């Protein structure tokens, strides 16, 4: 049984900036080590293969912990769980800052990944606390913080890595996390909306094991061999575990994820669209930076260093921030279904423009900004569709599952684009590099994925989508006993 307690008075002027800042800081962790990945073997005395676990651990931890943190937020309050996420981020950053070998670095990065729950929790807090007239634009901004943090973090991390100590990246992350914790503690009141029941420990363990078994071989398949037992055995085992987990969740009275709610057409189709949008968003982050950094001797590389590449990519994050209120107004006028479909089509157009303009830094900048505008529209629309279609006491859990769907899309994108670029190569001085046609295929895959996302969005029932928008625009009323 859920309950809604009177929430303390809260000023949107304080809540929205605090939550958006928290989301951006959490998202920064995604690109924090990108400038270091080539140097980590030397810095930590490890192999290049083992160094990639520094990124893999973050992705896996985010995927596993995000649904758990969402359910904990529904049960025990979102504010304390957000503070717990920031504590994990502080601990992880300190472990990384003091690491002298790869194992503690991997552990610290896993703790940092666990902080990704801040974003869906923050969106749910907005649903609980903000007045209806502020909700749409605020949710859009918070949801877009995932892309904003990643885009802005790359040049910042590159600058620190190039002109300062690499450990400074993690000391800085610890400081940012402490600032987030202080702001959340000071300005964020308890939302007052909680769900009844117990935490589903068995469901959390089952989902965690299943996700790791599925996502790990997808992430490492290129290194292990896609047909090897090392890849196929955990993949098959993960599918079996998730099927058993699903059967258990349908029977338990207090599930970690309410699969019956998840199966509602609006929720189901929005989550499917999230997977494909996540694929499309991440593909450009894999293709465009490499195009910018490849040497000009290839005939298609643009010869930028890491810092320059980050600066060319950064405007995309700013565009996402700027368009988020525009997308919110469009959702209010035409419904979030329309905004999601339009955003996906804009992303597809951006990919096609990147193919035409890939020989120019300015051309790629334009393409990145177009794609980022589309992602901003799409990411802002998805929480509106989700939250308007689930009970108020399950918003954090539902948003966390939606975030998980995006993570699955980005993981699959990393694997697919990685295979394309590693198999379609050209030779430069005896060194194999991704070929021009490989980049074109990668961009075409991104365009196709975005177009597919638009098609899935249009399958969402219009009347139900509109009802979802009207639902989140209604004030949260106290529940009656």
N, C-alpha and C positions, 0 to 999 in steps of 0.2 A: 504494500500500500504506500502510495506516495503522499508527501505532505509539503505544503508551501507555507513557510513561516514568514511573518512580516520582515522584510529586509530593511536594513538601515538606509536612511536617505543617502543617495549617492549622486555626485555630480558627473554627468556625462563628459564634461570638460576634463575631468581627471581620469575617469575610467578608460575612455577610448585611447588616449595617448599611452597610458601605462600598459594596456593590453597589447596595443600594436607594437610598442617597443619590446615587450616580452616576446612576442612572436618573431620579430626581426632578429633578436639576439639568439633565439633557439635555431632559427633558420641559418644564421651565420655559421653554425657548426658544420653544415653540409660542405661548404667550400673552404673551410679554415685551413685544411692541410693540403689543398690542391697545389699551391706553389711549392710545397715541400716534398711531394711524393717522389720526385726524381732524386732528391738528396737524402731521403730517409735511410736507405741502405748504408750509406757512409756515416751518417749521424748516429745511427743506433746499432751499427755493427751487425747488420742482418742482410738477407737476400732481397732482391727486388720482389720476388713472389711473396715472401712473408710480409714485406712492407705494405702490400695492397690490403692486408687484413686491417690496417689502420682505417681504411674507408669502409671495408665490408662490415666491420664490427659496428660502426655507427649506423649503417643502414639496417642491419638485422635488429639491433637494440631498439631503434625507433619503431620498426614494424611490430615487434613483440610487445613493447611496453605501452605504446600508445592506446590500444584498446583497453588495457588493464587500468591505466590512469584515468581514462574516460569513465569506466564503470565505478572506480573508486570515487571519482568526483560526484557522480550521481548519488552514491550511497552516503558519503560522509562530508560532502561539501567541496565545492570546486576550489575555493581559496586555499585551504590547507594542502590539497593535492598539488596545486600550482607551486606553493612554497616548497613542497617535497621535490618537485621537478627541478626547481632552481637549486636546491641543495645538491641534487645529483650532478647538476651542471657545474657547480662550484668544485665538488670533490673530483669529478672527472678532469676538469681543467687543471687543478693542482697536481693530480697524478701525472698528467701529460707534461706539465711544465717541469717536473722534477725527474722525468723518466730518463734513464740512461741505457735502456735496452728496449726491444720491440714489445715484449710481453706487457710491461706496465703501460706502455703507450696504447696498446690495443685495449686493455682494460679501461683506461681513462677515456678513450674514444667511445667505448660502449656506454659509459656513464653519460657522456655528452649526448649521445644519440637518444638516450632515455628521456632527455628534456624536451623532445619534440612534442610530447603531450601538451605542452603549454599552448600550442595553437588551437587544437579543438576545444580544450578547456576554456580558453579565452573567448572563443566564439560562443560557447554555451553560457558563459557568464554574462555576455552582452544580452542574450535572449532573456535572462532572468532579471537584469537590472536596468536596462536602458528603456527610455520611453519609445513607443512605437515609431514616432517620426524620425528618430535617430538611428533606428535599428538597421535598416537596409544598408546605408552607406558605411556604417561602422563594421558590420559583418563583412562587407566586401573588402574593406581595408584590412581587417584582421586576417581574412582568408588569403589575401594577396601577399601578406607578410612572408609567406613561405618562399615566394619567388623574389620578393624585394630583398630579403636578407641574403639569399644566395647570390643575387646579382651584385649587391653592394659589397658583400664580404670578399669577393674575389680580388678586386684591386686593393682593398685595404690589407688583406693578408699578403698579397704580393709585395706591397710597399714595405710592410714590416719585415718580411722575410729577406728582402733585398737590402734594406738599409739598416736593419737592426738584428737582434738575436732571434732565432727561430723560437726560442722559449718564450719570447715576449708575446707571441701570438696567444699562448695559453695563459700566461699571467693576465693578459688583457681580457681574455674570455672569462677568467675567474672574477675579475673586477666587474665586468658587465653583468655577470650573473648575480653578484652581490647587490648591484644597483637595482636589478629587476626585483630581487627579493625584498629589498627595502621599500621600493615603490608599491609592490603588491601588498605588503604588510601595512603600509601607511594609508594608501588611497583606496584599496579594494575591500569593500565590506563583504560580509558573508551574504551569499545570494538568497539564502532562505529556502531554496528549492532542493529537496532531497527525496530519494526514493526509499521505499521500505525494502526489507529483505536482507539476505546475507550475501557476502562476497563469494563468488563461485571460484573457489581455489582450484578445483579439478578442471573446470573449464578454462581457467587462465593457463594452467600447466599444459593442457591439451592443445590449446591454440598456439602457445609458445613453441612447443615441440614441433607441431605440424608446420608452422610458418618457417622455422629454422630449417627443417628438413627439405622444404620446397624451395625456399629462397636461396639457401646456401649453394646448392648445385647450379641454380640458374646464374648466380653471381660468378661462380668459379668454373663453370662448365668449359669455358674457352681454355683454361689452364689445365684442367683435369682430363679433358676429352669428353665430348658430348655423348659418345657411345660407351664410355668406360663404366665399369661397375661402381667406381667411386662417385660418379655422377648419378647414374640411374637408380642405384639402390636407395639412397636417401630420398630421391625424388619420389619414387613409388611409395616408400614408407611414409613420406609426408602426406601424400594424397590419401592413403589409408587412414592415417591418424586424423586428418581433417574430416573425413567421412564419419568416423566413429565419434569425433568431437561434435559434429553436427547432430547426430542422432541423440547424443547425451544432452545437448543444449535444448533440444525440443522436449525432453522429458523432465528436466530439472525445473523446480518451481521458481528459482532465482537465477536465471542464466546470465553468464557474462555478456552474451550478445543475444538479444531477443530475435531469433531468426524469423519468427512469424511477422514481426514488424518489419524486419529487413526485406521480407518477401513482398511487401506491398509494392505495387507497380512503380510509384514515384520513387521510392527509396531504392528499389532494385535497379531500375534503369539509370538513376542518377549515379549509383555506385559503379555500374558498368561503364558509364560515360567517364567517370573519374579515372578508371584504369587506363582508358585510351587517351584521355587528356594528359594524364601523368606521363604516358609513353611519349606523346608528342612534345610536351614541355621539355623533357629531359634530353630528347634527341638533339635539339639545337644546342644544348649545353655541352654535348659531346662532339658535335661536328664543327660548329663555328669557331670555337677556340683553337682547334687544331688547324683549321684553315688559316686563321690569323697568324699562327706561330710557325707554320712550315716555312722553310727557306724559299726565297724568291727563285732560286735556281731550279725548283721543280716546274716552274712555269705557271703555277696556280697558287702557290703559297704566298703569303703577304709579309713574311719576314718580321713580325712584331715580337718583342720580348714579352715575358710574363706580365709585367706591369702594364705595358701598352695594351696587351690583349684584355686585361681586366678593365682598363679604362674604356675600351671600345664596347665592352659588354655591359658596363654599369648603367648606361642610360636606360636599358631595358627595365631595370628595377624601378627607376624613377617614373617611367611610363606606366608601369603597373599601379604605382601609387596614385598617379594623376587620374587614370581612367576608372579607378574603383568606384568613386561616387557617381560617375556617368553610368556605369553598369547598374548601380543600385537604382538610379532613376528610371532606367529602361525596364528593370524588373518590376518596379512599381507600376509603370504605365502598361507594359505588355506581358508581364509575367516572367519569372526566372527561367522557365523553359525556353522562351525566345532568346533571352540573354545568353544562356548556355550554348544554344545552337549557333547563334551569331558569333559568339566568342570563338567557338571551335572553327567555324568557317574562316574567320580572320586569321587564326593560327595557320590554317592550311594555305591561305593566300600569302602569308609571310614566308612560308617555306618555298613556295613557287617563286616568289620574288628573290629569295636567297639564291636559288639556282641560276636565275638570270643575272644576278649582280655579284656573284661570288668572286669575281676578279678584282673587286674594289673594297677597301676598308670602309669607305663611306656607304657603299651599297649594302654591305653586310650590316652596318649600323642601322640603316633604314629597315632592313629585313628583321633584325632583332627587335627593334621597337614595335614593328607591326605584330610580330608574334607575341611579344610581351603584352601588348594591348589586348589581344585575343585571350591570352591566359588570364589576365586580370578580370575580364568579363566572365570567363568560365568559372574561375575559382571563387568569384564573389557570388555567383548564382547557385552553386552546388549546396552550400550550407542552408540557404533559404529554402531550397526544395526539401532537404533532409529534415530540418527542424520543424517545418510546417506540417510534416507528415508523421511525426512521432510524438508520443506523450511528452509533456514538459519535463517529467522526471527522468526521461531517458535521453535528453539532448546531448549530454557529454559523451555518452556511450555511442550514440548514433553518429555524432561528428567524428569520433575517434575511428570508427569503422570506415567512414568515408575517407579520412586521412590515410588509413591503412590501404585502401584501394588505390589511392594515388601512389603510395610507396611501392605497391606491387607493380604498377605501371612503369614507374621509373626504373625498378630493378630489371624488368623484362626489356625495357628500352636499352639499358646499359649492355645487356647480354647481346641483343640482336644487332645493335649498331656496332658493338665491339667485334662481332663476327664479320660483319660486312667490311669494316675498315681493315681488319687483319688479313682478310682473304683477297681483297681487291687492292693490290699494292703495285708500286713501281720502285725501281732501283735508282738510288742516288749515291754514287760513290761507294757502292757495295752495301748500302744500308737500305733495307726495305721500308718504304713509307706508304701511307694510304694514297691511293691514286685519285686523280680528279674524278674518274667515273665512280669510284667508291664513295666519295663525298656526295656526288649527285644522287646516288642510290640512297644514301642515308637521309638526305633531304627529302627525297621522294617518299620514303617510308614515313617520315614525320608528317608530310602533307596528307598522305593516305590515312594515317592514324587520326589526324585532326578531322578530316572529312567523315571518317567513320563515327567519331564522337558526335559530330553534328547530327548524323543520321540517328544515332541512339537517342540523342536528346529529343528529336522530333517524335520519337515513339512514346515519350512520356505523355500520358493523357492530359490534354489541355485543361479540362475542367478541374482535375485533381491538382495540377500544378498551380492553377490560379487560386484554388482553395488553400494550398500550402502558403502562398504569399500572403493571403488575407489572414491566415492563422498567426503568422509571426508578427503581423502588424497589430494584433489584438493585445491589449495589456494582459500581463500575467496576473491572474486573480487567485486569491488564497483558496486552497482546497478546503472543502468541508469534511468534517469527520463523518 
